[in-house]
Amino acid sequence: MGSLMYVVLLALCLTVSAQQCLPDFERIDCLPETGASEQACLARGCTWCESGADGLDVPSCYLPESYGYKIDGDVETTPKGFRLTLKRNTNISYFGDDAETLNFEAEFQSNTRLRIKITDGTPRFEVPVEIGAASGGNANPLYEVQTSNNPVFSFKVVRKSTGAVLFDTSLGGLTFSNQFLQIATRLPTKNLYGIGENEQHSFRHKFDQYYTWPLYTRDQPPNSNDNMYSVHPRYTVLENDGSAHGVVIMNSNAQEFITIPSPSLLYRTIGGILDIYFFFGPTPENVVEQYTEAVGRTPLPPYWSLGFHLSRIGYGELERMIAAVNRTAAARIPQDVQFGDSEIMERQLDFTIGPAFKDLPAYVQELKSKGIKFIPIQLRDPYGQKLPVIFQIIPSNPLGNGGIF
């Protein structure tokens, strides 16, 4: 009888322990660095609970629900919205230097545009993109912003017409330190599109496990979810009734999005501020129109840029480039543009020509006589330093970097 009672009590204890664990897809990773262990997790003050979902990258070490900030003081009304002061509510720190006080501001820029800005009150880099004024006024916004302080501060962005919650940070994890910023949101559906540039096998994102999508403009070909040439921290969601909204996070530091099956979205970056713009459509076309009203309309490209381009690296010498152009013409394939990659340069320095391409100027003139443009790829500045990758919402040159001859 005593042994039976022990087994029953043990089972009850295990059941209670299991109930204390957050569900797999409600977890915000508290130990994102490599080499996570239960000892390191508990030392940081986080919660450790093994996941039963193998192969889904569910974190076993996650933040407690009490992690984050609390509203401090009263709501301050502003001409276009409201402002709050937030106080840190935890001793857990990812990498140190956490801000003890944050400023939260909601600005109703128009009926279809909302800006949420979270800063620590110190001078920090903000993306120098001029945002255009919104049209239509803000007397009848399609949305409302709700805040909560239980168990910690969170906010929701709600579509008034349907009550759909479009952005909901009650998932937790708000972090604002010197070099690590993080915010998470529940999504209304799994119909998530965007977040580039990276390789995705479908337009709609997958939500069958935790997926990480890093953004840091690396010069590398498509390879799984590795980040690629450009950074577009922007996404669009189709809601259950077919309405659409878009979200843009204005940040040019290294950053990443993590899709969570619940469905939710976790955003991290290593600098700047949390500067989030919402566009409420309600159609996908309206979202794009509102977005380009803010950042600038896409310029009309020159007619020839819509033609046939031949671009590659690996010619090695001018003669092989010429042979490729000639083969293209022999196959009666139209060609409007020929590219020259970094191999045409002396030690990959812009505005130089290497020995293997010493006759390139004359060949460019020959191409021009045939109506073919030539574009050298721009890689380095005249002093041999790698050019900094600059956040760019829309390309000023539809063909990317480089001059056109």
C-alpha positions in Angstrom: 0.0 0.0 0.0 2.9 2.4 0.8 4.5 1.7 -2.5 1.3 2.3 -4.4 0.8 5.6 -2.5 4.4 6.7 -3.5 3.7 6.0 -7.2 0.5 8.0 -7.1 2.1 10.9 -5.4 5.0 10.8 -7.8 2.6 10.8 -10.8 0.8 13.8 -9.3 4.1 15.7 -8.9 5.1 15.0 -12.5 1.7 16.1 -13.7 1.9 19.4 -11.7 5.5 19.9 -13.0 4.3 19.3 -16.6 1.5 21.8 -16.2 3.9 24.5 -15.0 5.8 24.3 -18.3 4.7 26.7 -21.0 3.3 25.1 -24.1 5.9 24.5 -26.8 4.8 27.2 -29.1 4.4 29.9 -26.4 8.1 30.0 -25.6 10.6 32.8 -26.1 14.2 31.4 -26.1 16.1 32.7 -23.1 19.4 31.2 -24.1 19.8 31.8 -27.9 23.5 31.4 -27.9 25.1 28.1 -28.8 25.7 25.4 -26.1 22.5 25.8 -24.2 22.3 23.7 -21.1 20.0 23.4 -18.1 22.7 24.7 -15.8 23.4 27.8 -17.9 19.6 28.4 -18.3 18.9 28.3 -14.6 22.0 30.4 -13.9 20.5 33.2 -16.0 17.3 32.9 -14.1 15.3 31.4 -16.9 12.9 28.4 -17.0 14.1 25.0 -18.2 11.6 22.5 -19.4 12.4 19.8 -22.0 10.2 19.9 -25.1 8.4 16.8 -26.3 8.4 18.1 -29.9 11.5 16.7 -31.4 13.0 18.3 -34.4 11.0 21.5 -34.2 13.7 23.7 -32.6 11.4 24.4 -29.6 13.6 26.1 -26.9 13.9 24.1 -23.7 15.2 27.3 -21.9 12.6 30.1 -22.1 11.7 33.3 -20.5 9.2 33.3 -17.5 5.9 35.2 -18.0 7.1 37.9 -15.5 9.9 39.0 -17.8 9.7 42.4 -19.4 8.6 45.9 -18.4 5.7 47.5 -16.4 3.8 50.7 -17.1 5.1 53.4 -14.8 2.8 56.4 -14.2 -0.2 57.7 -16.2 -0.9 57.7 -19.9 0.3 60.9 -21.6 -2.0 62.1 -24.4 -0.1 63.5 -27.5 -1.5 65.4 -30.5 -1.7 62.1 -32.6 -1.8 59.4 -30.0 -0.4 58.6 -26.6 2.9 58.0 -24.7 3.9 55.7 -21.8 6.9 55.2 -19.6 7.9 51.6 -18.9 10.1 50.3 -16.1 12.1 47.1 -16.2 10.5 44.3 -14.3 13.2 41.6 -14.3 16.7 40.8 -13.3 17.2 38.4 -16.2 19.5 39.8 -18.8 20.6 38.2 -22.1 23.9 40.1 -22.6 23.8 43.0 -20.1 23.3 46.7 -20.4 19.5 46.5 -20.3 17.6 49.8 -20.3 15.8 50.4 -16.9 13.3 52.9 -18.4 11.7 52.9 -21.9 9.6 55.4 -23.7 6.6 53.9 -25.6 4.8 56.1 -28.1 1.8 55.3 -30.4 1.3 57.8 -33.2 -1.9 57.6 -35.3 -0.4 59.0 -38.5 -3.5 58.4 -40.6 -6.6 56.3 -40.7 -4.5 53.5 -42.3 -1.1 54.1 -40.8 0.2 53.6 -37.3 3.7 54.1 -35.9 4.9 52.4 -32.6 8.2 53.7 -31.4 10.1 52.3 -28.4 13.3 54.0 -27.2 15.4 54.2 -24.1 15.7 58.0 -24.2 19.4 58.0 -25.3 20.8 59.0 -28.7 20.7 55.8 -30.8 21.0 55.3 -34.6 17.8 55.7 -36.5 17.5 54.8 -40.2 17.8 58.0 -42.2 14.9 57.4 -44.4 12.4 60.3 -44.9 8.9 59.0 -44.3 6.3 60.8 -46.4 3.2 62.4 -44.8 0.2 60.2 -44.7 -2.9 61.2 -46.6 -6.6 61.1 -45.5 -6.3 62.3 -41.9 -6.6 60.3 -38.7 -10.1 61.1 -37.5 -11.5 57.6 -38.2 -8.6 55.1 -37.9 -9.2 51.5 -39.0 -7.4 50.3 -35.9 -7.0 50.8 -32.2 -4.1 50.2 -29.8 -4.8 48.5 -26.5 -2.3 48.1 -23.7 -2.0 45.8 -20.7 0.1 45.6 -17.6 -0.7 42.0 -16.6 1.6 40.2 -15.9 3.9 42.7 -17.7 3.4 45.4 -20.3 2.1 44.4 -23.7 0.1 46.0 -26.4 -2.3 44.9 -29.1 -3.2 46.4 -32.5 -6.8 45.6 -33.3 -8.7 46.0 -36.6 -11.9 47.8 -35.5 -14.2 46.5 -38.2 -13.6 42.8 -37.3 -12.0 42.8 -33.9 -9.1 40.8 -35.4 -5.9 41.2 -33.3 -3.2 42.0 -35.8 -0.2 42.5 -33.4 -0.2 41.1 -29.9 3.0 41.3 -27.8 1.5 39.4 -24.8 3.7 36.5 -26.0 6.4 38.3 -24.0 10.1 38.8 -24.4 10.3 42.6 -24.8 14.0 43.4 -24.4 15.9 46.6 -24.9 19.6 46.5 -24.1 22.6 48.3 -25.7 23.2 45.7 -28.3 20.2 43.3 -28.1 16.6 44.3 -28.8 13.7 41.9 -29.0 10.0 42.0 -29.4 7.5 39.2 -30.1 3.9 39.1 -31.5 1.1 36.7 -32.0 -0.2 36.7 -35.5 -3.8 36.5 -36.5 -3.2 33.8 -39.2 -0.4 31.8 -40.7 -0.8 33.7 -44.0 2.5 35.5 -43.6 4.4 36.9 -46.6 7.6 38.8 -47.0 10.7 39.2 -44.7 13.5 39.3 -47.3 15.9 38.6 -48.7 16.3 34.9 -48.3 15.4 31.6 -50.0 11.8 30.4 -49.4 10.2 27.5 -51.2 6.8 29.2 -51.2 5.5 32.7 -51.1 3.7 32.0 -47.8 6.0 31.3 -44.8 6.1 27.9 -43.2 4.9 27.5 -39.5 5.6 23.8 -38.9 8.5 24.6 -36.5 10.7 27.4 -35.2 12.4 28.9 -38.3 15.1 31.7 -38.2 15.3 34.2 -41.0 18.5 36.3 -40.6 18.9 39.7 -42.4 22.3 41.2 -42.9 22.9 41.6 -46.7 25.5 39.0 -47.4 26.9 38.4 -50.9 26.0 34.8 -51.1 23.8 32.7 -53.3 20.4 31.2 -52.1 21.0 28.5 -49.5 18.1 27.5 -47.2 17.3 30.3 -44.9 20.6 32.1 -45.1 20.4 35.9 -45.6 21.2 37.3 -49.0 21.9 40.5 -50.8 19.3 42.9 -49.5 17.4 43.6 -46.3 13.6 44.1 -46.2 12.3 43.9 -42.6 8.7 44.0 -43.9 5.8 41.6 -44.0 2.2 41.3 -45.0 -0.5 39.1 -43.4 -3.8 38.1 -44.9 -6.4 37.9 -42.2 -9.2 35.3 -42.0 -11.8 37.5 -43.7 -9.4 38.4 -46.6 -8.3 41.7 -45.2 -4.6 42.5 -45.3 -2.1 44.5 -43.2 1.6 45.2 -43.5 4.3 45.8 -40.9 7.7 47.4 -41.4 10.4 47.6 -38.8 12.8 50.4 -39.5 16.2 49.1 -38.5 19.5 48.6 -40.4 21.5 46.6 -37.9 21.9 42.8 -38.1 18.5 41.4 -37.4 16.4 38.2 -37.6 12.8 37.1 -37.6 11.8 33.7 -36.1 8.5 32.2 -37.2 6.8 30.2 -34.4 4.0 27.6 -35.1 1.4 29.2 -32.7 1.5 31.3 -35.1 3.8 34.0 -33.8 6.8 36.1 -34.8 9.9 36.9 -32.8 12.1 39.8 -33.9 15.7 40.5 -32.8 18.3 43.1 -33.7 21.6 44.2 -32.2 21.2 48.0 -32.4 19.0 51.0 -33.1 15.5 51.3 -31.8 12.2 49.5 -32.2 10.4 51.7 -34.8 7.4 49.9 -36.2 5.0 51.1 -38.9 1.7 49.4 -39.6 -0.4 49.7 -42.8 -4.0 48.6 -42.6 -5.1 48.1 -46.2 -7.6 46.6 -46.1 -6.6 45.0 -49.4 -3.1 43.8 -50.3 -3.0 46.5 -53.0 -4.0 49.1 -50.5 -1.2 47.9 -48.2 1.4 48.4 -50.9 0.0 51.8 -51.9 0.2 53.0 -48.2 3.7 51.6 -47.8 5.0 53.3 -50.9 3.3 56.5 -49.9 5.5 56.4 -46.8 8.8 55.3 -48.2 8.5 56.6 -51.8 7.0 55.2 -55.0 9.1 52.8 -57.0 10.8 54.8 -59.8 9.8 53.9 -63.4 12.7 51.8 -64.7 14.4 52.6 -68.1 12.9 50.5 -70.9 16.1 48.7 -71.7 16.4 47.5 -68.1 13.4 45.3 -68.6 15.3 43.4 -71.4 17.7 40.4 -71.4 20.7 40.6 -69.1 23.8 38.4 -69.0 25.5 38.4 -65.6 27.9 35.9 -64.0 31.3 35.7 -62.4 34.0 33.3 -63.6 34.9 34.4 -67.1 38.5 34.8 -65.9 39.5 36.8 -69.0 37.9 39.1 -71.5 38.1 36.6 -74.3 35.7 34.2 -72.5 33.2 37.1 -71.9 33.3 37.9 -75.5 32.7 34.2 -76.4 29.7 34.1 -74.1 28.2 37.2 -75.8 28.9 35.8 -79.2 27.3 32.4 -78.3 24.2 34.3 -77.1 23.9 36.1 -80.4 24.5 33.0 -82.4 21.6 31.3 -80.6 19.5 34.3 -81.6 18.8 35.1 -77.9 18.3 38.9 -77.5 20.7 40.7 -75.2 20.3 44.2 -73.8 22.9 44.2 -71.0 26.2 42.6 -70.3 27.5 42.7 -66.7 31.1 42.7 -65.5 31.7 41.2 -62.0 34.5 42.0 -59.6 36.9 39.9 -61.7 37.2 42.7 -64.2 38.9 44.9 -61.6 42.4 45.2 -60.3 42.4 43.5 -56.9 38.6 44.0 -56.8 39.0 47.8 -56.6 36.2 49.9 -58.1 37.1 52.1 -61.1 40.0 49.9 -62.1 40.6 47.3 -64.8 42.7 44.2 -64.2 45.3 42.8 -66.6 43.0 40.0 -67.9 40.5 42.6 -69.0 42.9 45.3 -70.2 41.0 45.7 -73.5 37.6 46.0 -71.8 37.2 49.8 -72.7 37.3 49.0 -76.4 35.0 46.1 -76.1 32.4 48.2 -74.2 32.4 50.6 -77.1 31.8 47.6 -79.4 28.9 46.5 -77.3 27.4 50.0 -77.4 27.6 50.0 -81.2 25.4 46.9 -81.0 22.9 48.5 -78.7 24.1 46.5 -75.6 24.6 48.3 -72.3 27.5 47.4 -70.0 27.3 47.4 -66.2 30.3 46.9 -63.9 29.5 45.6 -60.5 30.4 48.0 -57.6 32.3 46.3 -54.8 34.8 48.5 -53.0 35.5 52.2 -52.6 38.6 53.8 -54.2 40.6 53.3 -51.0 40.1 49.5 -51.1 37.6 49.3 -48.2 34.5 47.2 -48.5 31.5 49.4 -49.1 29.1 49.4 -46.1 25.7 47.8 -46.9 23.1 50.5 -46.4 19.5 49.7 -45.5 17.4 50.5 -48.5 13.6 50.0 -48.7 13.4 50.5 -52.4 16.2 50.5 -54.9 17.2 53.9 -56.4 18.7 51.9 -59.3 16.4 49.1 -60.4 19.5 47.1 -61.4 21.3 47.4 -58.0 24.7 48.9 -57.5 27.0 49.8 -60.3 27.4 52.3 -63.1 25.9 52.0 -66.6 27.8 52.6 -69.7 
